[in-house]
Amino acid sequence: MKQSIRMRANAVLLLTAIIWGVAFVAQSVGMDYVGPFTFSSVRNLIGGVVLLPCIALLDRLDNRSQTKESAPKNKAWPILGGVCCGVSLAVSEVLQQFGIARTSVGKAGFLTAMYILIVPLLGLLVGKRVSAKVWGAVALALCGMYLLCMTESSGIALGDLLVLAAAVGFSTHILIIDYFSPGVDCVRMSCIQFFTAGALCLIPMLFIEQPTFDALLGAWAPILYAGVLSSAVAYTLQVIGQKYTEPTVASLILSLESVVAALAGWVLLGERLSVRELTGCVLAFAAIILAQLPDRRVFASRAKD
């Protein structure tokens, strides 16, 4: 794979992390008006609706050429991938929403970012090898996330366990995308996953939470941000970016959402970052840079050329 293509894909994933980081503010504010199932259902349904005209436009322009390598394995392949991603996404988002309501934002950010360690561990189960350089980046990133987010002295609570379970779900989501994305239309699969996730959350929303119109109206801004940008735009960019990079590296870049969340709180809400938290940001960014450095064999091949 060409280095330039991989770097562009990583830039796409970085943009995804930035959007998700700001979404932490939207998720927290939205929970003041609606429940976890309502927030997750509406945001995903909005994401699916937003992508429908995009799919129609792309089909009309016919700019996506089909080759033997890029064509789906069969017509059901994008649907299967979208449904699998949607189920994983629904479970992960709901667990995260319940967890955020029961723990601090700092702990939620760190525990969610644990997928940077869970992804390579799960990848080992399916035969994916991880280089020592990437493992070093994972360790460095975990140190950075700890300094940045684990500022409270309290222990593990129920909310912490829920967010940790969500991190496992997001790790599975990353690996599912890694499996399906090379052989599917990314926008279509992303659209299917949103409608799947939205439909799964819709049933408990109607029977358990029963939100009122006033509640939805009060949460329109955070839900709209989460639906259009965090879901429709960011998750689609994730699927596209993961087509051209390794899942472990992708998880490292996406974990920067925690760093961005802290910075967003600083800029948007006036929250100040301590020296400890700033050090965590520096370590997290250093981990991303380390993960992107070419291996020695790449330098050796270039020298021979």
N, C-alpha and C positions, 0 to 999 in steps of 0.2 A: 504494500500500500504506500502511495506517495506521501512524503512527509507533509507537503503543503495541504493535501486533502485532510489528513489527520488533524493538522493544526486548525483548519477551518471548522472541522467538526467539533473540536474542543472549544473553539470560540462560541459556537452555537450552544454547547452545553453550559458554558459560563454565563451566557445571556439567560439561559433557563434558570440557573441558580440565583441570578439577581432578581428575576421576577418572583421566584418562589420565596426568596428571603423577605421581600416587601410584603408578600402574601401572609406572613405570620401576623403582621399587624391587622390585616383584613380578617383573618380567622379569629383573632382574639376579640375584635370589635363586634364581629357578626354574632358571636356566641352570647352577647348581651341581649340579643333580640330573638334568636331562634335556636333550636336544638341541633345536635350533631347530625342527625339523619336529614333534617330539613336543609341545613347548610350544604351538606355533601350532595344531596339529591339535586337541588336547584342549580348549584354551581356546575355540576356535570351535564345536566340537561341543557343549560345555556351554552356550555362548551360544544356540545354536539350540534346544536342549532347553528352556532356561529360557523362551524366548519362545512355545513351543507352547501352554502353558496360558493365556498372556496373550491369544493370538489367539482361542482357544476362548471365553474369558470375554468378550472384546470382541464377538465374534459373537453370543454369547448375549444380552448386554445390548442389542445393536443400537443403539449410541449414535452410530455413524458413518454419517451420512446421505450418500447418493450423489447428486451433482448432475452436470449435464452438464460442468461445468468440472473437477470433482474426480474424476470416474469414470475408470477406466483406459481407455486408447485401445482395448485389446482384452484378452481374458482372458490372453493370453500376456505382456502388458506387465510385470506385476509379476515374473514368472518371469525374463524376459529381463533386467530391471534387477537382480534379485537375483544372477543368475549372473554378469553383467558386474562387479558390485561385488565378488562373492566371489572372482573370479579376480584382480582388482586387489588386493584385501585380502590374499589368500594370498601373492602375490609380495612385496608390500610388507612384511608382517609377518616373513616368513622372512628377507628381506634385512636387515631391522633387527635381528633376533635374531642372525644371523651377525655383523653389524657390531658390535653391543654386546659380543660375546665377543672382539673383536679391536681395540677402541679404547677410549678413556676415556669415561666417562659424560658428561663435559663436552662433548667433541667430538661425541658422538652426539646430545646434546640440541640443539646448535647446527645440525648438519647436517640433522637431522630437521626442524627449524623452517625450513629453507630453502624448504619448500613455500609459505611466505607470499610468496615472490618467484616461485616456479615457477608457481603457480596463475594469477596475472594474465598471465604470459607465455604460458602455454598457452591462456588464455582469449582472447588476441588472435588466435590462430590460428583460432578459431571465431567471430570477429566480435564478441566482448564488449569493450566500451569501458571503460576505467578512468579515473576522474577524477584530477586532479592531487592532490587532498586524500588520496586513498587511496594514491597512489604515495608521497606524503610520509610517510604512516603506515607503509608498507612499509619505507622507508629508515630511519625512526626505530626500528622494531621490530628490524631487522637489526643496528643499532648496539647496541641493548639486549641482544640475544641474544649478540652477540660479546663484550661486556663480561661478561656473566653466565657464559658457557660456555667461551669460548676462553681458558682460563687456563694451558694447557700450552704449552711452547715447541717441542714436536716438530712435524714436518711432516705432510703427508698420507700416511697408510698405507692398506693394503688395507681395513682395517675402516672407515676414513673414507669410502672410495669406495663400499663396500657400503651404508653408511647414507645417503650422498648419493643412491645409486640408489633406496633405499627412499623417500626424500623425493619423488623423481619419481613413484614409484608411488602414494604417498599423495596427491600433487597430482592425478593421474589419477582416483583414487578420489573425491576431492571433486567434480571436474567431472562424473563419471558420476552421482553422487548428484544434483547440480544439474540434470542432464538428465532423470532418471527420476522424482525425488521428487514433482514437481507432479501427476503423473498416476497415482500408485500408492498402495496401502495401505502406509504406512511400516513398520509392524510386520511385515507379511508379507514385504516386500522385504528387511528386515533379517534376518529369520529364514532366508530362502533364501540370503542371502549368507554367513551363518555356516556352514550345512551345506555349501555349495559350497566355501568356503575350508577347512573341516575335512576334507572328502573329498579335496581336492587334496593336502593335507599328509599325509594318512593313509598313502598309498602309500609315499612315501619314508621315513616314520616306521617302517613295518613292515619294509621291505627294507634300509634303511641304518642307522638308529639302533637298532632293536629294543630298546625300553626294557623294563626289568624292572618287576615290580609294586612292588618295594621303592623303586625310583627314583621312580615315580609317587606312591607314598605319601609319600615324603620331600618332594615338591614340591606336595603337595595344597593348601597355603595360598596360595602365589602363583598357582597355576593356577586355583584357585577364584575368587580376586579378579579375575584377568584374564578368566576366563570369564563370571562373573556380572555384575560391575560394569563392567569395561573393555570387554567385548564386548557382552553382552546389553543392558545399560542404556545405556552411553555411545554406542555406535555407533548404537543406535536413536534416542537423543536427537539425535545428529548429523543423521540423516536427517530427523527432524521439524523441527529448527531451520533446516536449509538450505532448507526449503520457503518460508521467509519472509524470507530475507536473501540478499545477493549472495555469490557464491562467494569473491571476494577478501576481503571483510569477514569471512566465515566462517573463512577460513584464518588471518586475523590473530588472531581470538579463539581458535581452536583452538591456535595456536602458543604460547599461554600455558601449555601443558602443560610446556614447558621451565622456565618460571619456577616453576610449582608443584612440579616435580620437585626443583628446588634447595631450595625451602622445605620440602618433605617430608623431604629428607635432613637439613636443619637441625633440624626438629622431632622426627622419628622416629629418626634415627641420630646426632644430636648434632653434625652437621657445621656449622661456623660459616661465615657468609657474610662475605666481605671487603667493604670499602667499594666496590671495583670491581664486585663482583657485585650488591650492593644498588643501585648506580647503574644497572646493567643492568636490574634488576627495575623500577625507576622509569621508565626509558625505554620498556620494553615495555608497561607499563600506560598510559603517556602515548600510545603509538601506538594502542592500542585505543580510548581516549577520542577521539582525533583522528578515527579512522575512523567513529565513531558520531555526530559532530557533523553536524547538518543542513546541506545546501548553502545558499548564499545565496538561491537562487531559492525555497527552502522558506520562509525568513524573509520574503521579499518577498510570497509568496502569502498568508502569514498576516497580514501587515500590511494587504494589500488587503481581506481579509475583516473 
